[in-house]
Amino acid sequence: MELADDSPAASPAASHGDSHGDSHGDSSANSPAVTQEPSEKEDFKLSLITWNVDGLDVENLPERARGLVKYLNLYKPDVVFLQELIDPYVHFLKKRFVSYLMIEGAEEGYFTGMLLKKSRVTFVESEIVPYRTTKMRRNLLVVIVDGQKLCLMTSHFESCKANAKERMNQLHVVKWRFKHAPDDVTVVFGGDTNLRDAEVTKVGLPATVCDVWERLGKQEHCRYTWDTSANNNKKASYPVRFRFDRIYLRPAVRRGVPRLAPDHMALVGLEKLDCGRYTSDHWGIYCTFSAE
């Protein structure tokens, strides 16, 4: 399957008033982040988007992929966590975003991936951590970047209510990574966790780790990332709302090392495309961090 890129999708930029990109792919070559030397303060900032793009749903996929392009051009995040990628989707994004490095969590089927803005973070190494008891071929993608001493992690935890035990096992793996990361490294995890709050309570997170949505005041407008009452992509027969997509942060804990803290979160992908569907059945999360 090929994802053609020659016809425009509906622009999601309209509701933001100021479009920072166009529909023809990666416009970051004209971004101040590229044309100007970043200040020392900017070096301790981070912006990211995490999004399950639902690549397994091939209906209107080319237009929906172009919708993703528009959002990435609008927000120009330093890092993008993606879930439910398929190979044609990856090739499409690589062609459109040459100023980003794509790291993939697998080579076949559906999988996670990361886009790293080359002008903001420098790739060092990546690791794919298997979940030994998954029945859905899920794993944890870990990427180390230099410059800001960041450990970035994304995953797509086991789906469906009945798989709570496996989801908690997978959260334990992420928890271990948080606990054992060097104390001068900032660790950020984001992805489609499929978690229910009770499951997180049972596992327990280290005291040094925060749920970014909770840290920013549990704002209701960005609570539910999978909401069939507002998103018709799955044509659900009854409305359900969950906070499946989450971002967790463990700032560097060593004294004298800059500590990143979240300062903004918003849902993205809320605008319907010309095809009458949304970019994904999930809303994406846009989040920014700065030094305390």
Phi and psi in degrees as a GROMACS rama.xvg file:
@    title "Ramachandran Plot"
@    xaxis  label "Phi"
@    yaxis  label "Psi"
@TYPE xy
-104.029  143.469  GLU-2
-102.466  97.7289  LEU-3
-66.3236  150.961  ALA-4
-130.694  31.2294  ASP-5
-105.749  -10.8615  ASP-6
-112.194  140.219  SER-7
-77.1539  150.358  PRO-8
-99.951  168.042  ALA-9
-62.7388  137.858  ALA-10
-79.0405  124.228  SER-11
-80.0404  -3.73809  PRO-12
-76.7472  -15.7864  ALA-13
-58.248  -40.0396  ALA-14
-75.3113  -8.67947  SER-15
-96.3996  -7.83058  HIS-16
84.0142  -32.063  GLY-17
-135.703  107.805  ASP-18
-82.8797  123.497  SER-19
-94.378  -3.14988  HIS-20
-143.811  178.195  GLY-21
-121.607  -176.619  ASP-22
-91.9593  13.0944  SER-23
-109.168  32.5122  HIS-24
98.6621  -152.571  GLY-25
-70.266  109.319  ASP-26
-101.438  10.1924  SER-27
-71.8351  -7.41614  SER-28
-63.4175  -23.4772  ALA-29
-98.2065  7.50119  ASN-30
-78.5117  145.232  SER-31
-57.1701  -27.303  PRO-32
-63.9878  -22.9907  ALA-33
-97.5289  -41.1172  VAL-34
-83.715  -14.2623  THR-35
-122.817  148.791  GLN-36
-71.6679  125.504  GLU-37
-66.4955  142.507  PRO-38
-74.4417  168.424  SER-39
-62.3923  -36.0781  GLU-40
-64.9606  -40.9563  LYS-41
-63.0311  -27.873  GLU-42
-63.4142  -19.2122  ASP-43
-108.091  31.3601  PHE-44
-119.282  156.143  LYS-45
-149.448  136.701  LEU-46
-125.371  141.667  SER-47
-147.888  156.314  LEU-48
-124.467  135.61  ILE-49
-119.723  137.218  THR-50
-158.798  126.227  TRP-51
-83.6861  110.585  ASN-52
-89.6008  -0.577819  VAL-53
55.594  50.4986  ASP-54
-65.9848  -16.6972  GLY-55
-71.6442  -22.0812  LEU-56
-87.6779  104.829  ASP-57
-85.2874  -6.43586  VAL-58
-66.7027  123.97  GLU-59
58.124  24.4096  ASN-60
-61.6439  -41.4994  LEU-61
-58.5233  -44.9389  PRO-62
-67.9906  -37.2702  GLU-63
-67.3089  -36.8336  ARG-64
-64.9041  -38.8631  ALA-65
-66.5305  -30.3232  ARG-66
-61.9774  -42.0412  GLY-67
-60.4333  -43.4854  LEU-68
-55.9784  -43.7951  VAL-69
-62.4505  -41.502  LYS-70
-66.2401  -40.8837  TYR-71
-67.07  -36.0694  LEU-72
-67.7314  -32.0642  ASN-73
-70.8265  -47.3884  LEU-74
-91.9169  -24.4846  TYR-75
48.2276  54.9309  LYS-76
-67.9892  152.905  PRO-77
-69.6712  -34.8181  ASP-78
-137.72  141.029  VAL-79
-127.353  123.468  VAL-80
-98.0813  127.659  PHE-81
-126.55  140.891  LEU-82
-126.511  157.473  GLN-83
58.5687  44.1737  GLU-84
-79.5354  152.162  LEU-85
-126.73  163.839  ILE-86
-56.0264  -45.4035  ASP-87
-61.3641  -34.477  PRO-88
-63.9276  -42.1573  TYR-89
-62.104  -46.3981  VAL-90
-61.5643  -39.1064  HIS-91
-61.1985  -46.5685  PHE-92
-68.0499  -37.1685  LEU-93
-62.4085  -37.7586  LYS-94
-69.6314  -34.7708  LYS-95
-86.3847  -22.2922  ARG-96
-126.248  73.096  PHE-97
-73.0398  -18.0884  VAL-98
-87.0591  3.41866  SER-99
-115.345  149.462  TYR-100
-99.0401  129.382  LEU-101
-96.7169  126.716  MET-102
-114.299  125.875  ILE-103
-105.823  144.856  GLU-104
-88.4958  -4.01946  GLY-105
-168.15  175.868  ALA-106
-115.236  -7.10821  GLU-107
-149.563  166.075  GLU-108
71.2005  -139.935  GLY-109
-117.801  150.738  TYR-110
-163.005  176.49  PHE-111
-95.3996  169.285  THR-112
-163.142  166.477  GLY-113
-132.649  142.153  MET-114
-108.895  127.591  LEU-115
-116.822  122.891  LEU-116
-72.4446  118.189  LYS-117
-63.2048  -28.9939  LYS-118
-78.2991  -10.3692  SER-119
-116.474  -33.6636  ARG-120
-134.65  147.917  VAL-121
-112.77  118.098  THR-122
-65.034  134.348  PHE-123
-111.506  -55.5153  VAL-124
-162.359  161.865  GLU-125
-135.575  158.264  SER-126
-144.605  138.173  GLU-127
-106.611  115.479  ILE-128
-99.1684  115.891  VAL-129
-74.6071  146.451  PRO-130
-93.6256  113.937  TYR-131
-66.8421  -25.7297  ARG-132
-111.806  12.0338  THR-133
-66.6997  143.806  THR-134
-107.368  2.60761  LYS-135
-121.551  18.9689  MET-136
59.2866  38.461  ARG-137
-89.2216  154.724  ARG-138
-153.857  179.978  ASN-139
-115.511  123.035  LEU-140
-97.2841  120.929  LEU-141
-117.055  127.666  VAL-142
-128.193  130.423  VAL-143
-103.407  130.037  ILE-144
-124.292  149.906  VAL-145
-96.4259  175.678  ASP-146
94.0763  -56.5557  GLY-147
-109.976  5.37317  GLN-148
49.2075  68.6034  LYS-149
-117.414  138.754  LEU-150
-111.434  117.759  CYS-151
-109.872  133.796  LEU-152
-135.184  138.592  MET-153
-138.922  154.878  THR-154
-160.673  162.919  SER-155
-124.21  97.822  HIS-156
-67.7679  162.445  PHE-157
-51.9364  135.845  GLU-158
-89.2009  164.3  SER-159
81.2539  142.557  CYS-160
-55.9916  -37.9193  LYS-161
-67.2332  -15.1105  ALA-162
-100.279  33.008  ASN-163
-60.3116  -41.3032  ALA-164
-60.7311  -44.3877  LYS-165
-66.7519  -39.5499  GLU-166
-58.816  -42.8769  ARG-167
-66.5831  -36.9924  MET-168
-58.8315  -42.1615  ASN-169
-68.6452  -37.9374  GLN-170
-64.6979  -34.1996  LEU-171
-60.407  -38.9268  HIS-172
-62.199  -45.5199  VAL-173
-63.448  -42.2747  VAL-174
-58.0662  -42.5191  LYS-175
-61.3193  -40.9915  TRP-176
-63.7285  -41.3561  ARG-177
-60.0398  -46.5466  PHE-178
-68.5276  -31.2039  LYS-179
-104.296  6.18289  HIS-180
-69.8319  145.735  ALA-181
-54.5655  148.088  PRO-182
-75.1499  -8.39492  ASP-183
-100.03  10.1457  ASP-184
-110.369  136.503  VAL-185
-88.1748  131.516  THR-186
-115.86  127.334  VAL-187
-125.943  126.378  VAL-188
-115.889  137.2  PHE-189
-149.863  146.779  GLY-190
166.962  -175.53  GLY-191
-88.441  98.608  ASP-192
-88.0512  -19.2457  THR-193
56.1128  15.1331  ASN-194
-75.4736  145.834  LEU-195
-102.844  150.751  ARG-196
-56.9467  -37.5917  ASP-197
-63.3715  -31.9923  ALA-198
-69.015  -39.9198  GLU-199
-63.986  -41.1157  VAL-200
-61.5976  -41.133  THR-201
-64.7823  -40.791  LYS-202
-74.2394  -47.1787  VAL-203
77.9843  132.437  GLY-204
-103.345  150.079  LEU-205
-57.7164  151.384  PRO-206
-61.7614  -23.1541  ALA-207
-81.7729  -6.80769  THR-208
-104.558  135.57  VAL-209
-119.894  147.55  CYS-210
-82.1367  116.928  ASP-211
-61.5075  -39.381  VAL-212
-61.1388  -41.4177  TRP-213
-68.1716  -42.007  GLU-214
-60.9075  -33.1913  ARG-215
-88.8584  14.7911  LEU-216
99.5978  12.6348  GLY-217
52.8212  50.7706  LYS-218
-66.6021  127.71  GLN-219
-64.9528  -32.9717  GLU-220
-68.5686  -15.9361  HIS-221
-124.117  30.0662  CYS-222
-77.4465  -53.1462  ARG-223
-96.9737  120.802  TYR-224
-101.65  -12.8697  THR-225
-128.666  105.381  TRP-226
-138.598  96.9127  ASP-227
-75.4628  -8.61607  THR-228
-76.8284  -20.9545  SER-229
-114.309  -23.5376  ALA-230
-114.987  119.249  ASN-231
-97.9551  11.5285  ASN-232
-59.1624  -35.9065  ASN-233
-94.1645  -4.6321  LYS-234
50.0846  48.0191  LYS-235
-65.992  144.953  ALA-236
-80.1429  -12.9512  SER-237
-148.178  151.657  TYR-238
-77.633  131.935  PRO-239
-137.442  147.105  VAL-240
-136.69  130.68  ARG-241
-139.583  153.047  PHE-242
-97.8936  67.7479  ARG-243
-72.1817  -37.2183  PHE-244
-92.7549  125.694  ASP-245
-138.297  155.957  ARG-246
-126.81  128.162  ILE-247
-117.567  144.148  TYR-248
-130.793  131.518  LEU-249
-119.96  104.768  ARG-250
-66.1094  160.196  PRO-251
-57.8523  138.611  ALA-252
-109.259  -7.35215  VAL-253
-71.4526  137.118  ARG-254
-62.9042  135.325  ARG-255
91.861  -8.54707  GLY-256
-95.8124  132.671  VAL-257
-55.6668  138.645  PRO-258
-109.019  121.923  ARG-259
-79.7539  141.855  LEU-260
-135.191  144.668  ALA-261
-70.6718  140.727  PRO-262
-128.951  -6.20799  ASP-263
-161.374  142.738  HIS-264
-144.585  141.043  MET-265
-151.15  151.766  ALA-266
-85.0168  144.659  LEU-267
-127.609  158.641  VAL-268
92.5425  16.1004  GLY-269
-79.1386  -11.4494  LEU-270
-92.6849  135.998  GLU-271
-76.1734  140.902  LYS-272
-83.6542  172.152  LEU-273
-60.7463  -26.1583  ASP-274
-75.2282  -4.21943  CYS-275
87.4833  5.21321  GLY-276
-122.634  175.141  ARG-277
-102.589  166.853  TYR-278
-55.2251  -36.0221  THR-279
-152.814  169.118  SER-280
-77.36  -13.79  ASP-281
-100.262  146.706  HIS-282
-79.2548  147.39  TRP-283
-85.0313  164.427  GLY-284
-118.403  125.946  ILE-285
-104.365  131.026  TYR-286
-141.943  142.958  CYS-287
-124.172  150.135  THR-288
-132.279  150.828  PHE-289
-145.668  166.437  SER-290
-70.7957  138.419  ALA-291
